[in-house]
Amino acid sequence: MNLNQELSQEGYFGEFGGSFVPPDLKEVLDYLAAQFNKYKDDVEFNEEFRYYLREYVGRENPLTFAQQLTDRWNGAKIYLKREDLNHTGAHKINNVIGQILLAKRMGAKRVIAETGAGQHGVATATACAMFDMECIIYMGAEDTRRQSLNVFRMELLGAKVVPVTKGQARLKDAVDEALNDLIQNYKTTFYLLGSAVGPHPFPTMVKHFQSIVSEESKRQILEKEGRLPDAVLACVGGGSNAIGAFAHYIDEPSVRLIGVEPDRAPTLTEGVPGVIHGFKCLVLLDENGDPKPTYSIAAGLDYPGVGPEHSYLKASGRAEYVTVTNEEVLEAFQELSRTEGIIPALESAHAVAHAKKLAPTMNRDQIIIINLSGRGDKDVEQVFEMLKK
């Protein structure tokens, strides 16, 4: 397959994307893509999707003006898109609701998923409980230790959590095991992938369901300020919350799109084109051409690849990607908690950390939207232990 495809070809974003999987699995993914294309514009499907977003997830969530941060940072106005207020505590539930409704229409009874920080696993277990489906969650053994509370939540919701001990025992390894399961059980299993990664059609599906984030924030900021923001910031691991936060601004050239990565997992700032988990993206590779070990204090950002559309947005120059340190993240985690009474997920605190540096360089009449992708309940014990050292 020629990797230098046109942007318009399905499954590709410039040279990135595609589907590099065994033939049997390719047939399954082609069928999934056909079903997604069938239902994504279906009136009844979308009415049901919006019903559950409203009545179950609790959307739309607020775009909150952060007065204290704005005053402290003495620069641009700061708004927070409050994905932390969703049922299950993060943006992940948006995509899960969309995919579980698709799985239901496809007749699936067994659902598998991967998770890093546990938020996607909790959201998947929640939806499977509601729709009475068997639920298997693959999670790196290291992440089960760091996020033990979320493991208990998943099990409480009826899911089976499978700790993955291979490799670094983190998110990449959980994805490996989930894909292996799908290859072996594709006739009976729906893989509910949580991030904007993987072979086609997963990145396109996840963006479609997560775009509700920017659909709302764009309408909300126009209502509040009468104009678009100057910048939209979101943390980036695999890229689901960021692509959702960016989606409705991509065709608005006046709006800067800024993704924030951990400095020890800098896929978009230091990665090179490569194939991982069945798709082409920017990826961190070692001297042998294998994915590099990565680390982040935020388990959800600990991935050596990234979504293909983010890779394209970086290559084309439409979006900017920067890194922050663990120390900056911990400082931002505490500052947002103390000044606005909002405890963010460590993932989200990456975006807050960069906003703290960006805001003072901007004028008081300029606007930054930070996508607060999740709440920090899951991270409080981990941060407590880190701050004791």
VEXSE-385001 format. One record per residue (C-alpha): residue in one letter; x, y negated, z negated. Coordinates in steps of 0.02 Angstrom, whole numbers, plus 50000, padded with zeros to 5 digits. Example, Ala and Ser with C-alpha at 12.3 -4.5 7.8 and 13.67 -1.06 7.14 Angstrom:
2
{site A; {50615; 50225; 49610}}
{site S; {50684; 50053; 49643}}
***
This chain:
389
{site M; {50000; 50000; 50000}}
{site N; {50063; 49827; 50046}}
{site L; {50076; 49726; 49886}}
{site N; {50077; 49558; 49975}}
{site Q; {49889; 49553; 49997}}
{site E; {49784; 49400; 50028}}
{site L; {49698; 49323; 49876}}
{site S; {49529; 49361; 49953}}
{site Q; {49559; 49549; 49957}}
{site E; {49461; 49632; 49819}}
{site G; {49566; 49682; 49671}}
{site Y; {49711; 49565; 49709}}
{site F; {49761; 49393; 49647}}
{site G; {49896; 49345; 49771}}
{site E; {50021; 49488; 49759}}
{site F; {49959; 49542; 49587}}
{site G; {49828; 49670; 49541}}
{site G; {49782; 49824; 49640}}
{site S; {49750; 50002; 49585}}
{site F; {49900; 50120; 49571}}
{site V; {49818; 50277; 49502}}
{site P; {49797; 50462; 49551}}
{site P; {49671; 50494; 49692}}
{site D; {49540; 50573; 49577}}
{site L; {49545; 50424; 49461}}
{site K; {49543; 50303; 49609}}
{site E; {49375; 50379; 49661}}
{site V; {49307; 50350; 49486}}
{site L; {49367; 50170; 49485}}
{site D; {49297; 50138; 49658}}
{site Y; {49128; 50200; 49596}}
{site L; {49143; 50089; 49442}}
{site A; {49182; 49940; 49554}}
{site A; {49031; 49978; 49663}}
{site Q; {48918; 49989; 49510}}
{site F; {48988; 49827; 49439}}
{site N; {48961; 49737; 49605}}
{site K; {48785; 49806; 49611}}
{site Y; {48736; 49746; 49438}}
{site K; {48837; 49587; 49409}}
{site D; {48712; 49482; 49508}}
{site D; {48559; 49589; 49464}}
{site V; {48425; 49482; 49381}}
{site E; {48368; 49616; 49258}}
{site F; {48547; 49661; 49209}}
{site N; {48591; 49479; 49177}}
{site E; {48433; 49447; 49078}}
{site E; {48477; 49593; 48965}}
{site F; {48658; 49535; 48951}}
{site R; {48605; 49359; 48902}}
{site Y; {48476; 49429; 48781}}
{site Y; {48608; 49525; 48683}}
{site L; {48731; 49379; 48689}}
{site R; {48596; 49270; 48611}}
{site E; {48507; 49388; 48492}}
{site Y; {48650; 49503; 48441}}
{site V; {48815; 49412; 48468}}
{site G; {48745; 49244; 48413}}
{site R; {48787; 49139; 48566}}
{site E; {48803; 49004; 48611}}
{site N; {48934; 48964; 48481}}
{site P; {48988; 48786; 48440}}
{site L; {49122; 48676; 48515}}
{site T; {49179; 48598; 48351}}
{site F; {49267; 48431; 48342}}
{site A; {49417; 48453; 48225}}
{site Q; {49421; 48281; 48143}}
{site Q; {49555; 48323; 48015}}
{site L; {49676; 48399; 48140}}
{site T; {49647; 48255; 48260}}
{site D; {49692; 48130; 48123}}
{site R; {49842; 48229; 48060}}
{site W; {49917; 48256; 48231}}
{site N; {49886; 48076; 48283}}
{site G; {49856; 48109; 48467}}
{site A; {49725; 48191; 48576}}
{site K; {49553; 48236; 48511}}
{site I; {49548; 48420; 48459}}
{site Y; {49398; 48530; 48494}}
{site L; {49384; 48713; 48442}}
{site K; {49283; 48837; 48544}}
{site R; {49217; 48947; 48405}}
{site E; {49231; 49127; 48464}}
{site D; {49271; 49167; 48282}}
{site L; {49085; 49146; 48244}}
{site N; {49030; 49288; 48358}}
{site H; {48963; 49448; 48283}}
{site T; {49116; 49559; 48246}}
{site G; {49224; 49403; 48233}}
{site A; {49304; 49378; 48403}}
{site H; {49279; 49351; 48589}}
{site K; {49295; 49539; 48624}}
{site I; {49108; 49571; 48598}}
{site N; {49063; 49468; 48754}}
{site N; {49147; 49591; 48871}}
{site V; {49094; 49743; 48769}}
{site I; {48910; 49699; 48785}}
{site G; {48927; 49679; 48973}}
{site Q; {49021; 49842; 48997}}
{site I; {48912; 49944; 48878}}
{site L; {48758; 49891; 48977}}
{site L; {48847; 49947; 49135}}
{site A; {48895; 50113; 49052}}
{site K; {48713; 50139; 49003}}
{site R; {48657; 50115; 49182}}
{site M; {48790; 50237; 49240}}
{site G; {48725; 50369; 49120}}
{site A; {48880; 50376; 49009}}
{site K; {48868; 50457; 48838}}
{site R; {49053; 50455; 48790}}
{site V; {49149; 50291; 48779}}
{site I; {49335; 50270; 48750}}
{site A; {49435; 50111; 48718}}
{site E; {49606; 50050; 48669}}
{site T; {49637; 49919; 48535}}
{site G; {49784; 49822; 48464}}
{site A; {49725; 49707; 48326}}
{site G; {49567; 49810; 48310}}
{site Q; {49444; 49676; 48364}}
{site H; {49405; 49760; 48530}}
{site G; {49391; 49927; 48441}}
{site V; {49269; 49856; 48314}}
{site A; {49166; 49774; 48452}}
{site T; {49162; 49937; 48551}}
{site A; {49115; 50040; 48399}}
{site T; {48978; 49914; 48360}}
{site A; {48902; 49925; 48533}}
{site C; {48915; 50115; 48537}}
{site A; {48824; 50125; 48371}}
{site M; {48686; 50013; 48439}}
{site F; {48667; 50115; 48600}}
{site D; {48697; 50287; 48519}}
{site M; {48854; 50334; 48617}}
{site E; {49004; 50438; 48563}}
{site C; {49151; 50321; 48532}}
{site I; {49338; 50362; 48534}}
{site I; {49462; 50222; 48496}}
{site Y; {49649; 50239; 48533}}
{site M; {49758; 50130; 48423}}
{site G; {49946; 50127; 48397}}
{site A; {49994; 50204; 48230}}
{site E; {50092; 50046; 48185}}
{site D; {49937; 49942; 48219}}
{site T; {49827; 50057; 48114}}
{site R; {49943; 50016; 47970}}
{site R; {49942; 49829; 48003}}
{site Q; {49754; 49824; 48033}}
{site S; {49692; 49958; 47912}}
{site L; {49535; 49858; 47870}}
{site N; {49482; 49860; 48053}}
{site V; {49515; 50047; 48060}}
{site F; {49393; 50070; 47916}}
{site R; {49266; 49958; 48004}}
{site M; {49275; 50064; 48162}}
{site E; {49254; 50224; 48063}}
{site L; {49111; 50148; 47963}}
{site L; {49025; 50111; 48129}}
{site G; {49042; 50294; 48179}}
{site A; {49193; 50287; 48293}}
{site K; {49337; 50411; 48293}}
{site V; {49502; 50317; 48281}}
{site V; {49650; 50411; 48358}}
{site P; {49820; 50346; 48297}}
{site V; {49949; 50351; 48437}}
{site T; {50125; 50392; 48376}}
{site K; {50216; 50390; 48544}}
{site G; {50334; 50250; 48598}}
{site Q; {50325; 50098; 48485}}
{site A; {50155; 50158; 48420}}
{site R; {50077; 49992; 48475}}
{site L; {49955; 49927; 48605}}
{site K; {50047; 49986; 48761}}
{site D; {50050; 50163; 48693}}
{site A; {49865; 50156; 48650}}
{site V; {49827; 50105; 48830}}
{site D; {49934; 50251; 48891}}
{site E; {49831; 50375; 48789}}
{site A; {49664; 50299; 48840}}
{site L; {49712; 50314; 49024}}
{site N; {49767; 50493; 48997}}
{site D; {49598; 50531; 48918}}
{site L; {49508; 50451; 49065}}
{site I; {49608; 50552; 49192}}
{site Q; {49563; 50713; 49101}}
{site N; {49380; 50671; 49064}}
{site Y; {49328; 50548; 49200}}
{site K; {49170; 50645; 49244}}
{site T; {49091; 50614; 49074}}
{site T; {49184; 50463; 49005}}
{site F; {49170; 50274; 49022}}
{site Y; {49332; 50180; 48982}}
{site L; {49282; 50015; 48904}}
{site L; {49444; 49919; 48931}}
{site G; {49460; 49767; 48818}}
{site S; {49580; 49651; 48908}}
{site A; {49596; 49577; 49081}}
{site V; {49725; 49709; 49130}}
{site G; {49727; 49880; 49212}}
{site P; {49685; 49938; 49387}}
{site H; {49543; 49860; 49486}}
{site P; {49401; 49828; 49443}}
{site F; {49444; 49802; 49257}}
{site P; {49526; 49628; 49269}}
{site T; {49381; 49563; 49375}}
{site M; {49250; 49640; 49261}}
{site V; {49327; 49572; 49102}}
{site K; {49344; 49398; 49175}}
{site H; {49163; 49402; 49233}}
{site F; {49095; 49444; 49061}}
{site Q; {49217; 49331; 48965}}
{site S; {49185; 49180; 49078}}
{site I; {49037; 49140; 48964}}
{site V; {49168; 49056; 48852}}
{site S; {49215; 48921; 48978}}
{site E; {49039; 48912; 49049}}
{site E; {48983; 48853; 48877}}
{site S; {49133; 48745; 48833}}
{site K; {49123; 48651; 48998}}
{site R; {48940; 48610; 48972}}
{site Q; {48969; 48567; 48789}}
{site I; {49115; 48449; 48817}}
{site L; {49019; 48357; 48953}}
{site E; {48876; 48335; 48830}}
{site K; {48990; 48276; 48690}}
{site E; {49117; 48170; 48784}}
{site G; {49042; 48142; 48955}}
{site R; {49196; 48211; 49042}}
{site L; {49307; 48363; 49059}}
{site P; {49449; 48401; 48938}}
{site D; {49628; 48357; 48982}}
{site A; {49691; 48528; 48926}}
{site V; {49623; 48698; 48878}}
{site L; {49734; 48807; 48767}}
{site A; {49719; 48992; 48729}}
{site C; {49834; 49129; 48665}}
{site V; {49887; 49262; 48791}}
{site G; {49924; 49446; 48763}}
{site G; {49836; 49547; 48896}}
{site G; {49739; 49390; 48936}}
{site S; {49552; 49416; 48907}}
{site N; {49513; 49267; 48796}}
{site A; {49624; 49152; 48899}}
{site I; {49548; 49201; 49067}}
{site G; {49375; 49176; 48991}}
{site A; {49425; 49007; 48922}}
{site F; {49503; 48954; 49089}}
{site A; {49378; 49027; 49214}}
{site H; {49262; 48879; 49243}}
{site Y; {49407; 48755; 49243}}
{site I; {49518; 48841; 49371}}
{site D; {49441; 48738; 49512}}
{site E; {49456; 48577; 49409}}
{site P; {49633; 48517; 49449}}
{site S; {49627; 48378; 49319}}
{site V; {49618; 48505; 49178}}
{site R; {49782; 48580; 49119}}
{site L; {49769; 48766; 49080}}
{site I; {49897; 48819; 48949}}
{site G; {49923; 48997; 48889}}
{site V; {50024; 49025; 48730}}
{site E; {50127; 49183; 48703}}
{site P; {50233; 49253; 48560}}
{site D; {50416; 49212; 48587}}
{site R; {50457; 49397; 48564}}
{site A; {50332; 49454; 48695}}
{site P; {50355; 49318; 48828}}
{site T; {50280; 49410; 48977}}
{site L; {50227; 49258; 49077}}
{site T; {50379; 49151; 49036}}
{site E; {50512; 49287; 49064}}
{site G; {50425; 49432; 49153}}
{site V; {50458; 49494; 49330}}
{site P; {50337; 49575; 49453}}
{site G; {50313; 49759; 49416}}
{site V; {50183; 49896; 49400}}
{site I; {50117; 49948; 49229}}
{site H; {49960; 50046; 49184}}
{site G; {49904; 50058; 49365}}
{site F; {49917; 49875; 49419}}
{site K; {50047; 49747; 49471}}
{site C; {50082; 49599; 49359}}
{site L; {50222; 49504; 49276}}
{site V; {50301; 49627; 49154}}
{site L; {50449; 49631; 49035}}
{site L; {50571; 49764; 49098}}
{site D; {50734; 49829; 49026}}
{site E; {50892; 49868; 49125}}
{site N; {50819; 50038; 49173}}
{site G; {50661; 49962; 49244}}
{site D; {50554; 50023; 49098}}
{site P; {50437; 49910; 48995}}
{site K; {50535; 49823; 48857}}
{site P; {50490; 49844; 48674}}
{site T; {50391; 49691; 48617}}
{site Y; {50341; 49623; 48448}}
{site S; {50216; 49498; 48382}}
{site I; {50148; 49469; 48208}}
{site A; {49981; 49466; 48299}}
{site A; {49946; 49645; 48350}}
{site G; {49829; 49588; 48490}}
{site L; {49971; 49499; 48582}}
{site D; {50095; 49642; 48576}}
{site Y; {50094; 49697; 48759}}
{site P; {50237; 49698; 48887}}
{site G; {50122; 49658; 49035}}
{site V; {49982; 49534; 49066}}
{site G; {49825; 49517; 49171}}
{site P; {49856; 49500; 49358}}
{site E; {49757; 49338; 49373}}
{site H; {49868; 49257; 49240}}
{site S; {50018; 49317; 49340}}
{site Y; {49944; 49233; 49493}}
{site L; {49901; 49072; 49399}}
{site K; {50082; 49065; 49339}}
{site A; {50156; 49101; 49511}}
{site S; {50044; 48974; 49596}}
{site G; {50078; 48841; 49465}}
{site R; {49894; 48819; 49421}}
{site A; {49921; 48866; 49239}}
{site E; {50064; 48837; 49117}}
{site Y; {50128; 48967; 48994}}
{site V; {50232; 48929; 48839}}
{site T; {50293; 49022; 48685}}
{site V; {50287; 48988; 48498}}
{site T; {50382; 49068; 48354}}
{site N; {50313; 49174; 48213}}
{site E; {50355; 49033; 48093}}
{site E; {50255; 48907; 48195}}
{site V; {50108; 49028; 48201}}
{site L; {50107; 49054; 48013}}
{site E; {50115; 48867; 47986}}
{site A; {49968; 48840; 48106}}
{site F; {49869; 48980; 48022}}
{site Q; {49884; 48892; 47855}}
{site E; {49859; 48715; 47922}}
{site L; {49696; 48753; 48010}}
{site S; {49634; 48844; 47855}}
{site R; {49677; 48699; 47739}}
{site T; {49622; 48555; 47849}}
{site E; {49464; 48620; 47934}}
{site G; {49412; 48763; 47821}}
{site I; {49430; 48886; 47965}}
{site I; {49543; 49038; 47945}}
{site P; {49596; 49088; 48122}}
{site A; {49656; 49255; 48187}}
{site L; {49845; 49261; 48202}}
{site E; {49819; 49277; 48389}}
{site S; {49719; 49115; 48394}}
{site A; {49846; 49029; 48282}}
{site H; {49970; 49040; 48428}}
{site A; {49862; 48917; 48526}}
{site V; {49842; 48805; 48373}}
{site A; {50032; 48805; 48350}}
{site H; {50063; 48740; 48526}}
{site A; {49920; 48613; 48513}}
{site K; {50009; 48541; 48361}}
{site K; {50159; 48503; 48472}}
{site L; {50058; 48446; 48623}}
{site A; {49929; 48332; 48542}}
{site P; {50051; 48196; 48480}}
{site T; {50117; 48176; 48658}}
{site M; {49943; 48129; 48719}}
{site N; {49834; 47975; 48699}}
{site R; {49694; 47960; 48572}}
{site D; {49563; 47959; 48709}}
{site Q; {49624; 48123; 48784}}
{site I; {49546; 48291; 48742}}
{site I; {49614; 48465; 48702}}
{site I; {49502; 48618; 48688}}
{site I; {49579; 48761; 48589}}
{site N; {49495; 48929; 48615}}
{site L; {49483; 48998; 48439}}
{site S; {49474; 49178; 48497}}
{site G; {49441; 49258; 48329}}
{site R; {49432; 49238; 48141}}
{site G; {49572; 49285; 48023}}
{site D; {49488; 49399; 47897}}
{site K; {49583; 49546; 47972}}
{site D; {49750; 49455; 47948}}
{site V; {49735; 49382; 47773}}
{site E; {49816; 49530; 47684}}
{site Q; {49958; 49537; 47812}}
{site V; {49991; 49350; 47796}}
{site F; {49983; 49362; 47606}}
{site E; {50120; 49494; 47608}}
{site M; {50226; 49395; 47733}}
{site L; {50216; 49235; 47632}}
{site K; {50268; 49325; 47472}}
{site K; {50438; 49370; 47548}}
***
